[in-house]
Amino acid sequence: MGNDSRDIDCIRELKIVFLGDSAVGKSSLINQLCYGEFQYNPNQTIGVESREKIYNYNGVNIRLRIFDSSGQPNFRSCLNQYYRNALAVIIVFDLNNYASFKSLSDWIAEANSFEISSLIFVVGNKNDLDRVVLIEDIERFLRKKNINYFETSAANRDNVEKVFSNIFNTIIVSRGSLRNLLEKHSIQSSKDKNHKNKRKRNFFDRLCCCSKDYSS
């Protein structure tokens, strides 16, 4: 997604924050989502960076502002301000790095410590490689936490779009005021489209009525 997205009219801007250890693929997942690109040796995220993604929900545009955080301990103290007003926190770990899986408890505790109302999701990345984190361990860990879990591969884009569509839809379902706003604008957008199509049909009908046959 290029800079043109700034010119797209959106009724709301939603904030999503990515957390997780360094080198688990947070930036790669975001780049796949926003740009459809994958870099094998991406630059390490320093502090916090943001990107944008436009989602269309029943004809209504929503701007997602996605914050990509560094997993390094010396940057974690500055994350508090980015949690504020975030509707979702996505915690990523590497399916081929057991230490990153063990860190999930700390990341979940940190997200909860700020008393935010954000939804928390966990994503296991790099499922295209030989995994060392077993699905049984993941299910056992998340069973009592009521957290949605997904697996992806940023390298081959496996499940990336589907995962974020599910997350986006979960946000809408869980936020009644947001859902009502979207439905209201969706209905209005549909009415405007039907009105525009009706005017177009009437215009061509008048053209047909006014046309004459000069072949004789």
C-alpha positions as CSV (number, residue, x, y, z in Angstrom):
1,M,0.0,0.0,0.0
2,G,1.5,3.3,-1.1
3,N,1.1,6.9,0.0
4,D,-2.1,7.1,-2.0
5,S,-4.0,5.5,0.9
6,R,-3.8,8.9,2.7
7,D,-6.2,10.2,0.1
8,I,-8.8,7.5,0.6
9,D,-11.8,8.7,2.7
10,C,-12.3,6.6,5.8
11,I,-14.9,6.9,8.5
12,R,-12.7,5.6,11.3
13,E,-9.1,4.9,12.1
14,L,-8.4,1.9,14.2
15,K,-5.1,1.2,16.1
16,I,-3.5,-2.3,16.3
17,V,-0.3,-3.0,18.1
18,F,2.2,-5.8,17.4
19,L,4.2,-7.3,20.2
20,G,6.7,-10.2,20.6
21,D,10.3,-11.0,20.8
22,S,12.9,-9.8,18.2
23,A,13.2,-11.7,14.9
24,V,9.8,-13.6,15.2
25,G,8.6,-11.9,12.0
26,K,6.3,-9.1,13.2
27,S,7.6,-6.7,10.6
28,S,7.5,-9.3,7.8
29,L,3.8,-10.1,8.6
30,I,2.9,-6.4,8.5
31,N,4.8,-5.9,5.2
32,Q,2.9,-8.9,3.7
33,L,-0.4,-7.5,4.9
34,C,0.2,-3.9,3.8
35,Y,2.4,-4.3,0.7
36,G,2.3,-7.9,-0.3
37,E,6.1,-8.0,0.1
38,F,8.6,-10.2,1.9
39,Q,12.2,-9.4,2.7
40,Y,14.6,-12.2,3.8
41,N,16.9,-9.8,5.6
42,P,14.7,-6.9,6.8
43,N,16.1,-4.1,8.9
44,Q,15.6,-4.5,12.6
45,T,12.8,-2.4,14.0
46,I,14.1,0.3,16.3
47,G,11.6,1.5,18.9
48,V,8.1,1.6,17.3
49,E,7.2,2.1,13.6
50,S,3.7,2.5,12.1
51,R,2.1,1.4,8.8
52,E,-1.3,1.7,7.3
53,K,-3.8,-0.7,5.8
54,I,-7.2,0.2,4.3
55,Y,-10.0,-2.3,4.9
56,N,-13.3,-2.1,3.1
57,Y,-16.2,-3.4,5.1
58,N,-19.4,-3.6,3.0
59,G,-18.4,-0.6,1.0
60,V,-17.1,1.4,4.0
61,N,-13.4,2.2,4.3
62,I,-11.6,1.7,7.6
63,R,-8.0,2.8,8.1
64,L,-5.9,0.5,10.2
65,R,-2.9,2.1,11.8
66,I,-0.6,-0.7,12.7
67,F,2.2,-0.2,15.2
68,D,5.3,-2.5,14.9
69,S,7.3,-2.6,18.1
70,S,10.8,-3.7,18.7
71,G,11.1,-6.8,20.9
72,Q,14.3,-5.6,22.5
73,P,14.0,-5.1,26.3
74,N,15.4,-1.5,26.3
75,F,12.5,-0.3,24.1
76,R,9.7,-2.0,26.0
77,S,9.4,0.9,28.5
78,C,8.2,3.2,25.7
79,L,5.3,1.0,24.6
80,N,2.7,2.3,27.1
81,Q,1.7,5.3,25.0
82,Y,1.1,3.0,21.9
83,Y,-1.2,0.7,23.9
84,R,-3.6,3.7,24.5
85,N,-6.8,3.4,22.4
86,A,-5.6,0.3,20.6
87,L,-8.4,-2.0,19.7
88,A,-6.2,-5.1,19.3
89,V,-2.9,-6.3,20.5
90,I,-1.3,-9.1,18.3
91,I,1.5,-11.0,20.0
92,V,3.7,-12.9,17.6
93,F,6.1,-15.8,18.3
94,D,8.3,-18.0,16.2
95,L,7.1,-21.6,15.8
96,N,10.8,-22.6,15.4
97,N,12.0,-20.8,18.5
98,Y,10.8,-22.2,21.8
99,A,12.2,-19.3,23.8
100,S,9.8,-16.9,21.9
101,F,6.9,-19.1,22.8
102,K,7.9,-19.1,26.5
103,S,8.0,-15.3,26.3
104,L,4.2,-15.2,25.5
105,S,3.4,-15.1,29.2
106,D,5.4,-12.0,29.7
107,W,4.0,-10.2,26.7
108,I,0.4,-11.1,27.6
109,A,1.0,-10.0,31.2
110,E,2.5,-6.7,29.9
111,A,-0.5,-6.0,27.7
112,N,-2.9,-6.7,30.5
113,S,-0.9,-4.6,33.0
114,F,-1.9,-1.4,31.3
115,E,-5.6,-2.2,31.9
116,I,-6.5,-1.6,28.3
117,S,-9.7,-2.9,26.7
118,S,-7.9,-4.2,23.7
119,L,-8.5,-7.7,22.3
120,I,-5.5,-9.9,22.5
121,F,-4.5,-12.3,19.7
122,V,-1.6,-14.7,19.5
123,V,0.0,-15.6,16.1
124,G,2.5,-18.4,15.6
125,N,4.7,-17.4,12.6
126,K,7.0,-19.3,10.2
127,N,4.8,-22.4,9.9
128,D,6.6,-23.1,6.6
129,L,9.7,-24.3,8.5
130,D,10.2,-27.3,10.7
131,R,8.4,-26.4,13.9
132,V,9.8,-27.0,17.4
133,V,6.7,-25.6,19.3
134,L,4.0,-28.3,19.3
135,I,0.4,-27.5,18.8
136,E,-0.4,-29.4,22.0
137,D,1.8,-27.1,24.0
138,I,0.2,-24.0,22.4
139,E,-3.4,-25.3,23.1
140,R,-2.5,-26.2,26.7
141,F,-1.0,-22.7,27.2
142,L,-3.9,-20.8,25.7
143,R,-6.8,-23.0,27.0
144,K,-7.7,-20.9,30.0
145,K,-6.7,-17.5,28.6
146,N,-9.6,-17.1,26.1
147,I,-7.3,-15.8,23.4
148,N,-7.7,-16.5,19.7
149,Y,-4.7,-18.2,18.1
150,F,-3.6,-18.3,14.5
151,E,-0.6,-19.7,12.5
152,T,0.9,-18.0,9.5
153,S,4.0,-17.8,7.3
154,A,5.1,-14.4,6.3
155,A,7.6,-15.9,3.8
156,N,5.0,-17.5,1.6
157,R,2.0,-15.4,2.7
158,D,0.2,-18.5,4.0
159,N,-2.9,-17.5,6.0
160,V,-1.8,-13.9,6.4
161,E,-4.9,-12.2,4.8
162,K,-7.3,-14.7,6.3
163,V,-5.8,-14.2,9.8
164,F,-6.1,-10.4,9.7
165,S,-9.6,-10.6,8.2
166,N,-10.6,-12.8,11.1
167,I,-9.0,-10.4,13.6
168,F,-10.7,-7.4,11.9
169,N,-14.1,-9.1,12.0
170,T,-13.6,-10.1,15.6
171,I,-12.9,-6.4,16.5
172,I,-16.1,-5.3,14.7
173,V,-18.3,-8.0,16.4
174,S,-16.9,-7.1,19.9
175,R,-17.4,-3.4,19.6
176,G,-21.1,-2.7,19.3
177,S,-20.7,1.1,18.7
178,L,-18.2,0.4,15.9
179,R,-20.4,-2.2,14.4
180,N,-23.4,0.1,14.4
181,L,-21.4,2.9,12.9
182,L,-20.2,0.6,10.1
183,E,-23.6,-0.8,9.4
184,K,-25.1,2.7,9.3
185,H,-22.5,3.9,6.8
186,S,-22.8,0.6,4.8
187,I,-26.5,1.1,4.4
188,Q,-26.0,4.7,3.4
189,S,-23.3,3.7,0.9
190,S,-25.6,1.1,-0.6
191,K,-28.4,3.7,-0.9
192,D,-26.0,6.2,-2.5
193,K,-24.8,3.6,-5.0
194,N,-28.4,2.5,-5.9
195,H,-29.4,6.2,-6.3
196,K,-26.3,6.8,-8.6
197,N,-27.1,3.7,-10.7
198,K,-30.8,4.8,-11.0
199,R,-29.7,8.2,-12.2
200,K,-27.4,6.6,-14.7
201,R,-30.2,4.4,-16.0
202,N,-32.6,7.3,-16.3
203,F,-29.9,9.3,-18.2
204,F,-29.5,6.5,-20.8
205,D,-33.3,6.0,-21.0
206,R,-33.6,9.6,-21.9
207,L,-30.9,9.3,-24.5
208,C,-32.7,6.4,-26.1
209,C,-36.0,8.2,-26.1
210,C,-34.5,11.3,-27.8
211,S,-32.5,9.4,-30.4
212,K,-33.8,9.3,-34.0
213,D,-33.4,6.7,-36.7
214,Y,-31.7,8.5,-39.7
215,S,-31.2,5.3,-41.7
216,S,-34.3,5.8,-43.8
